[in-house]
Amino acid sequence: ITRFGSALVPLDEALSRAVIDISGRPSAHVSLGFKRPMVGTMSTEMLEHALESFATNAGVTLHVECLSGKNDHHRAESAFKALARALRMAVAKDGQFGDVPSTKGVLM
């Protein structure tokens, strides 16, 4: 696998960045800058918690930030779409590094 992935994703006025390392070392750094406590019927706190839980349970290092945007729904949607695109990049096959892209020979 490529191991590392990153993406910038716009959604109308919002722009989010996601960077992931499939490292076996769980860590989450999430900054979405929500303006309100709810997006529809979901707590904005739970949206950030979902990303943190994903990183912990998947064993990945994750950075997700919303860089700009006024609408909280757009901020959230662009963040999750950025994560999806970064994850797709990170899990893509990459023959350049052999079986495991790590100097230690393992990712866990």
MOFENWO-V410989 format. One record per residue. RES is the residue in one small letter. PSI is psi in radians with two decimals (NA if undefined). OMEGA is omega in degrees with one decimal (NA if undefined). NEAR is the number of other ideal C-beta (glycine too) atoms within 8 Angstrom. Layout:
# MOFENWO-V410989
((RES,PSI,OMEGA,NEAR) (RES,PSI,OMEGA,NEAR))
This chain:
# MOFENWO-V410989
((i,2.81,178.7,9) (t,-0.60,177.8,11) (r,-0.81,-178.6,12) (f,2.53,175.4,10) (g,2.64,177.2,15) (s,2.71,179.0,10) (a,2.54,167.9,12) (l,2.21,-177.7,9) (v,2.14,174.7,13) (p,2.64,168.4,7) (l,1.83,-173.3,11) (d,-2.06,-176.8,7) (e,-0.16,-177.1,7) (a,2.58,176.7,15) (l,2.18,179.8,12) (s,2.66,177.2,18) (r,2.39,173.7,13) (a,2.39,178.0,17) (v,2.31,-176.6,11) (i,2.53,173.9,15) (d,2.02,177.8,11) (i,1.48,-166.2,13) (s,-0.33,-170.9,9) (g,0.06,178.4,7) (r,1.66,-174.9,7) (p,2.27,177.4,10) (s,2.38,-179.4,7) (a,2.33,177.1,12) (h,1.79,-171.2,8) (v,2.24,178.0,11) (s,1.70,-176.4,7) (l,-0.25,173.3,14) (g,0.72,-179.7,7) (f,2.55,-179.4,11) (k,-0.40,-176.7,5) (r,2.83,-179.5,7) (p,-0.26,-176.7,6) (m,2.57,167.3,8) (v,1.87,-171.8,10) (g,-2.12,178.9,5) (t,0.15,-178.0,3) (m,2.37,176.2,8) (s,2.32,177.5,7) (t,-0.50,175.7,14) (e,-0.66,-179.4,7) (m,-0.52,177.6,8) (l,-0.79,177.4,14) (e,-0.68,178.4,10) (h,-0.65,179.2,8) (a,-0.74,179.0,8) (l,-0.72,178.1,14) (e,-0.73,178.9,10) (s,-0.70,176.8,8) (f,-0.86,-178.5,12) (a,-0.77,-179.1,13) (t,-0.85,-175.5,9) (n,-0.48,178.0,7) (a,-0.25,-178.7,8) (g,0.72,-178.4,10) (v,2.74,169.7,11) (t,2.24,-171.8,11) (l,2.30,172.0,16) (h,2.12,177.1,10) (v,2.16,-179.4,17) (e,2.43,169.5,12) (c,2.05,-173.8,14) (l,-0.48,178.3,8) (s,2.84,177.7,6) (g,2.53,179.8,15) (k,-0.59,-175.3,6) (n,2.10,-177.3,9) (d,-0.61,177.4,10) (h,-0.74,178.9,8) (h,-0.67,177.4,13) (r,-0.83,-178.9,15) (a,-0.83,-176.5,13) (e,-0.72,179.0,10) (s,-0.59,178.4,16) (a,-0.81,-179.7,17) (f,-0.62,177.0,8) (k,-0.65,176.6,12) (a,-0.73,177.4,15) (l,-0.77,-179.3,15) (a,-0.76,-178.8,8) (r,-0.67,177.6,12) (a,-0.70,179.1,14) (l,-0.73,178.1,10) (r,-0.71,178.8,9) (m,-0.75,-175.5,12) (a,-0.56,-177.4,14) (v,-0.01,179.2,9) (a,2.56,177.7,9) (k,2.43,177.9,5) (d,1.79,-178.0,9) (g,-0.17,-177.1,5) (q,-0.59,-173.2,3) (f,0.11,-176.6,8) (g,-2.58,-174.7,5) (d,-0.73,-174.0,3) (v,2.08,-179.5,8) (p,1.16,-179.1,9) (s,2.46,176.9,8) (t,-0.35,179.0,3) (k,-0.24,-179.8,4) (g,-0.02,178.2,5) (v,2.76,177.1,7) (l,-0.14,-178.7,9) (m,NA,NA,4))
